[in-house]
Amino acid sequence: MNGGLLVAGTTSDAGKSVVTAGICRWLVRRGVKVAPFKAQNMSLNSFVTREGAEIGRAQAMQAQAARVEPSALMNPVLLKPGGDRSSQVVLMGRPVGEMSARGYHGGRQEALLGTVTDCLEQLRGTYDAVICEGAGSPAEINLRRTDIVNMGIARAARFPVLVVGDIDRGGVFASFFGTTALLSPGGYLVNKFRGDVSLLEPGLDMLLGLTGRRTFGVLPYAHGLGIDEEDGLRVSMRGAVRESVVAPPHGEDVLRVAVCAVPLMSNFTDVDALAAEPGVVVRFVDRAEELVDADLVIVPGTRGTVKALAWLRERGLADALLRRAAEGRPVLGICGGFQVLGEHIEDDVESRAGRVEGLGLLPVRVRFGREKVLARPVGTALGEPVEGYEIHHGVAEVSGGEPFLDGCRVGSVWGTHWHGSLESDAFRRAFLTEVARAAGRRFAAAPDTSFGALREEQLDRLGDLIEEHADTDALWRLIETGAPEGLPFVPPGAPPAPALASGTSGRPAPDGRGFAGTGRESADVTVTEEAP
């Protein structure tokens, strides 16, 4: 078998990442060797593979759903926003420079199509099926000429297209019909439905009559899905724990964690493991008064360290952090947040601001280098084994304090470049014990919380959603053999698309309706932040 599918969405946040992960978990449970793929991703939440490549966190999560090791092949192009109009371009896991949206769409993006199709062909040569995730909405016809992530890659790979619509937002039928009028997908999947499915069925029948395309399933609204986010301010595991009735605090007190929602916040998934702990309450904050009752304040990673530092000062959060440190109340800085807590920053790379004074809470001096540090470190801290991953341009010179991972600790202030360290269960429990002691809380970490097991349970829930609420026989045929022949064209349709490379297969993209459409497909590779 050499099958595949592109999961597109009527909008950003329609549920493409969730559905892609769910299909991967469903397939691997039935014995199919499957891999995820997203040609181009835009996210500040990224991950480092074992070979030292940077990819989107969502693709790493989808690889876990497929029970395979994440690889740069699964996300060859990653865009990391540095502002409203520019992004760092990461190609095959390595940064290749900053580029404006106009520059990217003006030619650079189209030039990457060969790399993207080559990666997809390598995956197809190794796996039985490849489940691709699109980006944003596929119907942005203004961007169709340089598409490499939605219908462009579907045409090149001859993959059928499944369009996901979020019915919880409303307007799903209009979105499905409008998308079909601009493109020509193979079918639909309704996501986040609440209520009696029988009430929806007349609309699905009408949609079939209007477009000739069937709906492959109606997924119910599922609370507390713990998956790694692309962007946004949702904490996946926190939702799962907050809605749980079987995980009360293990000790007498809860522990309140406030995360400073700094600009260009990256890898906020670091706090998911804290939120998975019974009795730990995590919230994002942007005002100084919100730190008053917090037992632990976290300054997270950011793509703009100097900008984040200025933001903390403007909002009075910097002064609140200084007061906390003077009172011996816990503060943790991670990556860019660690750099902010140091004595000064010399940045001629990211912000080009030169020397900037930090908060001075840790004896650390940071100099930004042009080469990005990408690593998967392993070590010991607080007497427990711990592992993580590093993604940063800033190089820290630590000149004092107690050693803490790659950084240091002074009193109740900790700092490290390591992302993901709190996913190490024994280390997380030891750290929370230290925090509770410093905060004067009678909090006790549960002795048996396994973040890895919780994540596996959530991925199984995604697989269950597909298995129980989708027509899996029809979905399997779609993946294995493509869309049915003779799907009707829905006018008016988009203007004819320019010819696109067809990858390494050497075959031109067909002009019929058997795989993705009529040759009139649209495209979307937006340089705007996108949530799954």
Backbone torsions as a table, in degrees:
resi	resn	phi	psi	omega
1	MET	NA	141.7	173.8
2	ASN	-141.0	71.2	-174.9
3	GLY	-102.2	176.4	178.6
4	GLY	-176.0	174.0	-175.2
5	LEU	-161.1	142.4	169.4
6	LEU	-105.7	123.3	176.1
7	VAL	-96.9	106.9	177.8
8	ALA	-103.3	174.8	-180.0
9	GLY	-138.5	149.6	176.8
10	THR	-68.0	-24.6	-179.9
11	THR	-147.9	168.4	165.0
12	SER	-63.5	147.5	178.7
13	ASP	67.7	21.1	175.8
14	ALA	-74.9	-20.2	179.2
15	GLY	118.4	22.2	-177.9
16	LYS	-60.6	-45.5	-178.0
17	SER	-63.1	-42.1	-179.9
18	VAL	-64.3	-47.3	-178.0
19	VAL	-65.3	-42.2	178.3
20	THR	-60.3	-45.5	178.2
21	ALA	-63.8	-41.9	-180.0
22	GLY	-63.1	-41.7	177.8
23	ILE	-64.6	-40.4	177.8
24	CYS	-60.7	-45.4	-178.8
25	ARG	-67.9	-39.9	176.9
26	TRP	-60.8	-44.6	-178.6
27	LEU	-66.4	-45.2	-176.7
28	VAL	-67.0	-29.2	177.0
29	ARG	-70.1	-22.9	176.5
30	ARG	-98.0	14.8	171.5
31	GLY	90.2	11.0	179.5
32	VAL	-89.3	132.2	175.5
33	LYS	-81.9	108.4	-169.4
34	VAL	-128.1	150.8	177.4
35	ALA	-134.4	145.9	172.4
36	PRO	-85.7	163.4	178.8
37	PHE	-157.4	134.6	169.3
38	LYS	-137.7	112.8	-172.8
39	ALA	-58.8	-46.6	-179.1
40	GLN	-141.1	127.9	-176.2
41	ASN	-123.4	147.4	170.6
42	MET	-121.0	116.7	-177.2
43	SER	-164.0	148.3	171.0
44	LEU	-97.2	-1.7	174.6
45	ASN	-100.6	108.3	-176.7
46	SER	-129.0	175.6	-172.8
47	PHE	-144.0	155.5	178.0
48	VAL	-111.7	123.8	179.0
49	THR	-76.6	169.9	-178.3
50	ARG	-63.2	-26.8	177.2
51	GLU	-85.6	5.9	175.5
52	GLY	84.2	28.6	178.9
53	ALA	-106.1	143.2	179.8
54	GLU	-94.3	125.3	177.1
55	ILE	-135.4	170.2	178.6
56	GLY	-66.0	143.8	178.5
57	ARG	-60.4	-36.6	-178.3
58	ALA	-62.1	-37.8	179.3
59	GLN	-71.7	-33.0	174.1
60	ALA	-64.4	-40.4	177.2
61	MET	-64.6	-42.2	178.9
62	GLN	-65.6	-35.2	175.3
63	ALA	-63.4	-39.9	176.4
64	GLN	-64.0	-38.4	176.4
65	ALA	-60.5	-36.0	179.0
66	ALA	-84.3	-3.7	-179.4
67	ARG	59.6	44.4	175.2
68	VAL	-131.0	161.4	179.4
69	GLU	-75.8	130.9	177.3
70	PRO	-60.5	147.4	-177.7
71	SER	-144.5	154.3	176.3
72	ALA	-62.6	-23.9	177.3
73	LEU	-60.8	-25.8	-175.7
74	MET	-81.1	-13.8	178.5
75	ASN	-153.0	73.9	-172.8
76	PRO	-66.2	-27.6	-179.3
77	VAL	-124.2	121.7	177.2
78	LEU	-124.4	127.5	176.9
79	LEU	-106.8	127.0	-179.3
80	LYS	-115.6	105.1	-175.5
81	PRO	-58.9	136.6	174.6
82	GLY	-114.8	1.9	-178.6
83	GLY	173.9	-169.1	-177.7
84	ASP	-72.5	-22.9	-171.2
85	ARG	-126.4	5.7	-179.2
86	SER	-143.8	156.0	179.6
87	SER	-144.2	152.5	168.8
88	GLN	-81.1	130.9	179.2
89	VAL	-96.1	120.2	177.5
90	VAL	-107.9	116.5	-177.1
91	LEU	-112.5	124.1	-178.3
92	MET	50.7	40.4	173.9
93	GLY	87.1	0.1	-178.1
94	ARG	-128.6	137.8	179.7
95	PRO	-68.6	137.9	179.9
96	VAL	-120.3	4.7	175.3
97	GLY	135.2	171.5	176.5
98	GLU	-93.3	146.1	-179.8
99	MET	-149.5	141.7	175.3
100	SER	-75.0	162.3	176.8
101	ALA	-59.8	-42.6	-179.8
102	ARG	-64.1	-41.2	179.1
103	GLY	-66.1	-37.4	-179.7
104	TYR	-66.5	-48.2	-178.9
105	HIS	-77.1	-15.2	-177.5
106	GLY	-80.7	0.4	177.8
107	GLY	160.6	-34.5	-177.7
108	ARG	-61.6	-42.1	-177.3
109	GLN	-62.5	-46.8	-178.9
110	GLU	-63.0	-34.6	179.5
111	ALA	-66.6	-20.7	-179.6
112	LEU	-83.3	-6.5	-175.9
113	LEU	-59.0	-38.9	179.2
114	GLY	-61.7	-43.2	177.5
115	THR	-61.7	-44.7	-178.5
116	VAL	-61.8	-48.0	-178.4
117	THR	-68.0	-34.1	176.7
118	ASP	-63.4	-43.0	178.2
119	CYS	-62.2	-43.4	179.2
120	LEU	-63.1	-40.1	178.7
121	GLU	-64.8	-36.6	177.0
122	GLN	-63.9	-41.6	177.3
123	LEU	-64.8	-40.7	-179.8
124	ARG	-66.0	-27.6	177.7
125	GLY	-77.6	-13.8	-176.8
126	THR	-107.5	-31.9	-172.7
127	TYR	-114.3	157.4	177.3
128	ASP	-70.5	-34.9	-178.3
129	ALA	-146.5	148.0	174.9
130	VAL	-123.9	123.9	178.8
131	ILE	-104.1	111.7	-176.6
132	CYS	-93.5	143.3	173.2
133	GLU	-107.4	132.6	174.8
134	GLY	-80.6	-170.6	-179.1
135	ALA	-131.0	134.5	177.8
136	GLY	55.0	-136.8	172.4
137	SER	-100.3	140.9	179.2
138	PRO	-79.5	-3.8	-170.5
139	ALA	-102.0	26.1	176.3
140	GLU	-83.3	86.7	-169.9
141	ILE	-67.8	-17.2	177.2
142	ASN	-70.1	-18.6	-176.9
143	LEU	-110.6	8.2	-169.5
144	ARG	-66.4	-27.4	-173.2
145	ARG	-67.8	-24.3	-177.8
146	THR	-117.3	23.3	-176.9
147	ASP	-65.1	130.9	173.5
148	ILE	-129.2	5.8	-171.2
149	VAL	-126.8	-21.9	-180.0
150	ASN	-110.9	-111.6	-175.7
151	MET	-66.0	-25.8	177.7
152	GLY	-60.5	-46.6	-179.9
153	ILE	-73.4	-31.7	176.7
154	ALA	-64.1	-42.2	178.4
155	ARG	-65.1	-44.4	-178.5
156	ALA	-63.7	-37.4	-176.8
157	ALA	-93.2	-6.8	-177.6
158	ARG	60.7	43.8	-179.8
159	PHE	-99.0	143.9	169.6
160	PRO	-70.1	159.7	-176.7
161	VAL	-122.0	127.8	175.0
162	LEU	-109.4	121.4	-177.7
163	VAL	-98.4	124.8	179.8
164	VAL	-97.8	133.8	177.2
165	GLY	-124.4	137.1	179.8
166	ASP	-90.2	101.3	-177.2
167	ILE	-73.1	-19.3	179.8
168	ASP	-64.6	-25.1	178.5
169	ARG	-81.5	-19.6	-176.1
170	GLY	89.8	160.2	176.3
171	GLY	74.0	22.4	-173.3
172	VAL	-68.5	-35.7	-179.4
173	PHE	-67.6	-42.6	176.6
174	ALA	-62.5	-38.6	179.8
175	SER	-66.3	-43.3	177.8
176	PHE	-61.5	-48.1	-177.7
177	PHE	-64.8	-44.7	-179.7
178	GLY	-63.9	-39.4	177.2
179	THR	-62.9	-40.9	-179.5
180	THR	-67.8	-33.8	179.1
181	ALA	-69.2	-24.8	178.3
182	LEU	-96.1	-24.2	-179.2
183	LEU	-125.0	-153.1	172.5
184	SER	-158.1	72.8	-176.9
185	PRO	-73.7	170.0	179.9
186	GLY	-84.4	-22.9	-179.6
187	GLY	173.4	-174.2	-171.1
188	TYR	-127.7	158.8	171.7
189	LEU	-139.9	122.6	178.8
190	VAL	-86.5	132.7	-178.3
191	ASN	-120.0	150.6	173.5
192	LYS	63.9	45.6	179.7
193	PHE	-87.7	136.5	175.4
194	ARG	-118.2	130.0	174.7
195	GLY	117.5	-158.4	-175.1
196	ASP	-89.7	116.8	-176.7
197	VAL	-61.1	-29.9	-177.8
198	SER	-60.6	-28.3	178.2
199	LEU	-72.0	-20.6	-179.4
200	LEU	-87.9	-24.3	-170.9
201	GLU	-58.5	-39.3	176.7
202	PRO	-58.1	-37.8	177.8
203	GLY	-66.8	-38.9	178.1
204	LEU	-65.3	-38.0	177.4
205	ASP	-65.0	-41.5	178.3
206	MET	-64.5	-39.6	178.6
207	LEU	-62.2	-40.8	176.4
208	LEU	-60.9	-43.4	179.6
209	GLY	-65.9	-34.9	-178.7
210	LEU	-76.0	-35.0	-171.8
211	THR	-115.4	-16.8	-175.6
212	GLY	76.7	11.4	-175.6
213	ARG	-119.5	137.7	-176.1
214	ARG	-89.0	162.9	172.5
215	THR	-99.6	125.3	-172.4
216	PHE	-86.6	-4.4	177.2
217	GLY	167.4	161.8	175.0
218	VAL	-126.2	107.1	-178.2
219	LEU	-87.6	132.2	179.7
220	PRO	-72.8	159.8	173.9
221	TYR	-66.3	121.6	-177.1
222	ALA	-113.1	120.9	-179.2
223	HIS	-81.0	145.6	169.7
224	GLY	66.7	36.2	176.0
225	LEU	-73.1	119.2	-174.7
226	GLY	-93.9	78.7	178.1
227	ILE	-120.4	158.3	179.1
228	ASP	-72.4	129.6	-176.6
229	GLU	-84.2	156.5	171.0
230	GLU	-77.2	-63.8	177.1
231	ASP	-147.8	174.9	-178.5
232	GLY	113.9	-172.8	-176.7
233	LEU	-126.1	40.4	174.1
234	ARG	-103.8	141.0	176.4
235	VAL	-109.7	109.7	-167.5
236	SER	-62.0	-53.4	-175.8
237	MET	-69.3	-29.1	177.9
238	ARG	-59.9	-42.1	178.1
239	GLY	-59.9	-40.5	-178.6
240	ALA	-66.1	-43.7	-177.3
241	VAL	-71.8	-40.2	-177.1
242	ARG	-62.5	-34.1	-178.4
243	GLU	-86.8	-5.3	-177.8
244	SER	-80.2	142.8	177.2
245	VAL	-108.1	5.8	-175.3
246	VAL	-114.4	9.0	-176.6
247	ALA	-129.9	68.2	175.7
248	PRO	-71.1	166.6	177.3
249	PRO	-55.5	140.3	179.7
250	HIS	-76.4	-32.0	178.3
251	GLY	-103.1	-163.6	-178.1
252	GLU	-80.3	-29.7	-176.3
253	ASP	-113.9	157.6	166.5
254	VAL	-89.7	165.2	177.0
255	LEU	-119.4	123.7	-176.4
256	ARG	-99.6	124.7	-178.5
257	VAL	-116.1	125.3	176.5
258	ALA	-109.8	126.9	179.9
259	VAL	-108.7	120.0	179.4
260	CYS	-68.5	118.4	-176.3
261	ALA	-82.2	70.0	-175.4
262	VAL	-67.3	156.5	176.3
263	PRO	-59.7	147.2	178.9
264	LEU	53.3	38.7	-178.8
265	MET	-60.0	132.5	-178.3
266	SER	-123.3	148.6	176.6
267	ASN	51.5	45.4	174.7
268	PHE	-68.8	-8.1	173.3
269	THR	-63.2	-11.7	176.1
270	ASP	-55.8	-30.7	-175.1
271	VAL	-89.8	-3.2	178.4
272	ASP	-58.2	-39.8	-177.7
273	ALA	-66.4	-34.3	175.4
274	LEU	-66.1	-43.9	-178.5
275	ALA	-66.9	-19.8	178.0
276	ALA	-76.6	-13.5	-178.9
277	GLU	-79.1	128.5	174.9
278	PRO	-56.4	130.7	177.9
279	GLY	89.1	-0.6	176.8
280	VAL	-103.4	124.2	-179.1
281	VAL	-110.4	120.1	-177.0
282	VAL	-112.2	134.8	174.8
283	ARG	-144.1	153.6	175.0
284	PHE	-94.3	141.0	-175.5
285	VAL	-134.4	155.4	175.7
286	ASP	-139.4	15.3	178.1
287	ARG	-132.3	145.7	-175.2
288	ALA	-61.0	-37.8	-177.1
289	GLU	-65.3	-19.3	179.9
290	GLU	-77.3	-7.6	177.6
291	LEU	-89.8	-11.4	-170.2
292	VAL	-60.3	-46.2	-175.5
293	ASP	-96.8	9.6	-179.3
294	ALA	-79.1	137.3	175.5
295	ASP	-84.7	-25.7	176.5
296	LEU	-142.3	133.1	173.1
297	VAL	-112.3	131.0	178.3
298	ILE	-112.1	128.5	169.4
299	VAL	-100.9	108.3	-170.4
300	PRO	-83.9	-177.3	176.5
301	GLY	-67.3	158.7	179.9
302	THR	-154.3	149.6	175.5
303	ARG	-82.3	-8.2	179.9
304	GLY	-134.3	81.8	-174.0
305	THR	-61.4	-47.9	-179.1
306	VAL	-65.5	-40.0	177.0
307	LYS	-63.1	-41.3	178.6
308	ALA	-63.8	-39.8	179.2
309	LEU	-62.8	-44.3	178.4
310	ALA	-63.7	-39.9	179.1
311	TRP	-62.5	-42.6	178.0
312	LEU	-61.1	-39.4	179.8
313	ARG	-71.2	-43.0	-178.5
314	GLU	-61.2	-34.9	-174.6
315	ARG	-94.1	3.2	-179.9
316	GLY	78.9	2.1	179.7
317	LEU	-70.9	-32.4	178.9
318	ALA	-62.9	-45.8	178.0
319	ASP	-62.9	-37.9	178.6
320	ALA	-64.8	-37.6	177.1
321	LEU	-66.5	-39.6	178.0
322	LEU	-63.4	-41.4	178.4
323	ARG	-64.7	-41.3	179.1
324	ARG	-59.4	-47.6	-178.2
325	ALA	-61.3	-41.3	180.0
326	ALA	-64.6	-29.8	179.4
327	GLU	-88.6	0.3	-180.0
328	GLY	74.9	26.6	-179.2
329	ARG	-98.2	139.4	-167.1
330	PRO	-65.4	138.0	173.9
331	VAL	-137.5	136.7	176.2
332	LEU	-126.7	126.2	174.3
333	GLY	-108.9	131.5	-179.3
334	ILE	-119.1	124.9	177.3
335	CYS	55.4	-112.0	179.1
336	GLY	-58.1	-33.8	176.0
337	GLY	-65.9	-34.5	173.7
338	PHE	-63.6	-44.3	-179.3
339	GLN	-63.6	-38.6	178.5
340	VAL	-60.3	-35.7	-176.5
341	LEU	-76.5	-8.2	-176.9
342	GLY	-79.6	-174.3	-175.9
343	GLU	-76.2	-47.8	175.6
344	HIS	-157.1	163.5	-179.0
345	ILE	-125.8	132.5	172.6
346	GLU	-111.2	106.9	-172.6
347	ASP	-124.2	101.5	172.9
348	ASP	-109.4	14.5	-174.7
349	VAL	-118.4	-59.6	-172.3
350	GLU	-79.2	-58.6	-179.9
351	SER	-100.3	-17.7	-174.5
352	ARG	58.0	33.0	-178.5
353	ALA	-88.6	-5.5	-177.2
354	GLY	74.3	-142.4	-178.2
355	ARG	-82.1	129.3	179.4
356	VAL	-131.8	132.5	179.2
357	GLU	-73.9	133.7	176.4
358	GLY	-88.0	-167.2	-178.8
359	LEU	-80.4	-13.9	174.7
360	GLY	71.5	22.4	-179.9
361	LEU	-86.9	-16.6	178.4
362	LEU	-131.7	145.4	-179.7
363	PRO	-78.6	71.4	-173.3
364	VAL	-136.0	135.0	173.0
365	ARG	-119.0	135.0	-172.9
366	VAL	-119.5	131.6	173.1
367	ARG	-123.4	127.2	-179.5
368	PHE	-80.1	129.6	176.3
369	GLY	-106.6	158.5	-178.9
370	ARG	-74.1	-29.7	177.9
371	GLU	-82.0	132.6	179.0
372	LYS	-84.3	136.0	175.6
373	VAL	-84.2	120.2	176.2
374	LEU	-126.9	115.3	-173.4
375	ALA	-151.8	161.8	175.8
376	ARG	-124.5	76.0	-175.0
377	PRO	-73.8	155.3	176.0
378	VAL	-134.4	139.2	-179.6
379	GLY	-165.5	-158.3	179.4
380	THR	-135.2	139.1	176.3
381	ALA	-151.7	143.8	-177.5
382	LEU	53.2	31.3	177.3
383	GLY	77.8	10.4	-176.6
384	GLU	-129.1	150.8	176.8
385	PRO	-69.8	146.1	-178.2
386	VAL	-151.9	146.6	174.3
387	GLU	-138.0	160.3	-178.6
388	GLY	-161.9	-158.0	175.7
389	TYR	-150.1	149.9	-176.0
390	GLU	-118.5	136.8	176.8
391	ILE	-144.0	96.0	-177.0
392	HIS	-163.1	152.4	173.1
393	HIS	-95.1	-25.1	-177.6
394	GLY	-75.6	130.0	176.9
395	VAL	-105.9	122.8	-174.2
396	ALA	-96.6	132.4	171.7
397	GLU	-105.6	108.5	-176.9
398	VAL	-93.4	126.3	-174.3
399	SER	-119.7	15.6	179.5
400	GLY	176.9	-168.6	-178.8
401	GLY	76.5	179.8	175.6
402	GLU	-87.2	140.4	177.5
403	PRO	-59.8	138.3	176.6
404	PHE	-146.0	105.4	-173.1
405	LEU	51.6	-124.5	178.6
406	ASP	-91.8	-3.4	-176.7
407	GLY	-110.3	-132.6	-177.4
408	CYS	-157.0	171.4	176.6
409	ARG	-133.0	135.1	172.7
410	VAL	-128.9	109.9	-177.4
411	GLY	62.5	-119.8	-179.2
412	SER	-102.6	18.1	178.0
413	VAL	-111.0	123.5	179.5
414	TRP	-117.0	151.1	175.6
415	GLY	-149.7	139.8	179.7
416	THR	-157.0	154.1	172.5
417	HIS	-85.7	-10.7	-172.1
418	TRP	-73.3	119.3	166.3
419	HIS	-83.8	155.2	172.3
420	GLY	76.1	0.5	-176.4
421	SER	-64.0	-30.8	-177.2
422	LEU	-74.1	-6.5	174.2
423	GLU	-77.7	-12.9	174.6
424	SER	-78.7	111.0	-166.1
425	ASP	-59.5	-50.4	-176.2
426	ALA	-65.2	-40.5	177.7
427	PHE	-63.9	-42.7	-179.9
428	ARG	-61.3	-42.2	179.3
429	ARG	-63.9	-41.1	179.0
430	ALA	-65.0	-40.5	179.8
431	PHE	-65.6	-44.9	179.4
432	LEU	-64.9	-32.9	175.9
433	THR	-63.4	-42.4	176.5
434	GLU	-63.1	-43.6	-179.8
435	VAL	-62.4	-46.0	-179.4
436	ALA	-61.5	-39.0	179.4
437	ARG	-64.7	-45.5	-179.1
438	ALA	-67.9	-32.0	-178.5
439	ALA	-85.4	-8.1	-179.0
440	GLY	72.2	29.1	-179.2
441	ARG	-101.3	142.4	175.0
442	ARG	-89.2	55.2	178.4
443	PHE	-96.6	140.5	175.5
444	ALA	-130.2	127.6	178.6
445	ALA	-69.9	137.2	177.5
446	ALA	-62.8	135.7	-173.9
447	PRO	-76.9	-10.5	-171.9
448	ASP	-123.1	13.1	178.4
449	THR	-71.8	122.8	177.5
450	SER	-116.3	110.6	-179.3
451	PHE	-64.3	-39.2	178.7
452	GLY	-61.9	-41.1	179.0
453	ALA	-67.1	-39.9	177.5
454	LEU	-62.4	-40.5	179.1
455	ARG	-64.6	-41.7	178.0
456	GLU	-62.5	-40.1	177.5
457	GLU	-60.5	-41.2	-179.6
458	GLN	-68.2	-38.3	177.2
459	LEU	-66.6	-36.1	175.1
460	ASP	-65.5	-35.3	175.9
461	ARG	-61.4	-38.9	177.6
462	LEU	-64.6	-42.8	176.5
463	GLY	-62.1	-38.4	178.3
464	ASP	-63.0	-39.3	179.2
465	LEU	-57.8	-44.0	179.6
466	ILE	-68.0	-47.5	-175.2
467	GLU	-64.4	-35.3	-173.6
468	GLU	-93.9	-21.7	-171.9
469	HIS	-125.3	1.5	174.6
470	ALA	-113.0	155.7	173.5
471	ASP	-79.7	89.1	-171.2
472	THR	-68.0	-29.8	176.5
473	ASP	-64.3	-45.7	179.3
474	ALA	-68.1	-38.4	178.9
475	LEU	-64.4	-39.9	177.9
476	TRP	-62.3	-42.3	178.4
477	ARG	-63.7	-37.8	178.9
478	LEU	-62.6	-44.4	-179.6
479	ILE	-67.9	-40.7	-173.1
480	GLU	-78.1	-40.6	-171.7
481	THR	-120.9	-6.5	179.8
482	GLY	93.1	179.4	-178.7
483	ALA	-68.9	153.0	179.1
484	PRO	-59.0	150.2	175.8
485	GLU	-68.9	150.1	170.6
486	GLY	78.4	22.0	175.5
487	LEU	-63.3	132.8	-174.6
488	PRO	-71.6	152.1	174.0
489	PHE	-81.7	132.3	179.8
490	VAL	-103.6	112.4	-178.7
491	PRO	-70.1	156.8	7.6
492	PRO	-85.8	-21.7	-177.9
493	GLY	75.4	162.1	178.4
494	ALA	-86.4	161.8	174.3
495	PRO	-58.7	156.5	-179.8
496	PRO	-54.4	136.7	-179.4
497	ALA	-79.4	148.4	174.3
498	PRO	-67.5	156.9	179.9
499	ALA	-62.9	138.3	177.1
500	LEU	-119.5	151.4	176.0
501	ALA	-60.9	149.6	-176.9
502	SER	-108.0	25.0	178.3
503	GLY	77.6	-155.6	-176.7
504	THR	-87.1	-1.2	-177.3
505	SER	-72.6	-23.7	179.6
506	GLY	77.6	2.6	-178.5
507	ARG	-97.8	136.1	176.7
508	PRO	-67.7	150.6	176.3
509	ALA	-65.4	131.6	-176.3
510	PRO	-68.6	159.3	179.3
511	ASP	-104.3	4.5	-179.9
512	GLY	-90.4	-168.4	-174.0
513	ARG	-108.9	17.2	-170.8
514	GLY	-79.7	-22.0	-174.4
515	PHE	-119.4	-46.9	-178.8
516	ALA	-138.7	-26.4	-178.9
517	GLY	165.8	-149.3	-166.8
518	THR	-105.7	8.4	-171.8
519	GLY	84.7	5.0	-179.8
520	ARG	-110.4	25.3	-174.6
521	GLU	-67.1	156.3	176.9
522	SER	-101.4	-176.9	-177.1
523	ALA	-145.7	163.3	176.5
524	ASP	-159.8	113.3	167.9
525	VAL	-134.0	82.1	-171.7
526	THR	-80.2	145.5	172.1
527	VAL	-102.4	60.8	172.5
528	THR	-137.2	152.0	-176.0
529	GLU	-65.1	137.4	-174.3
530	GLU	-129.2	134.0	175.0
531	ALA	-102.5	152.8	-175.9
532	PRO	-69.9	NA	NA
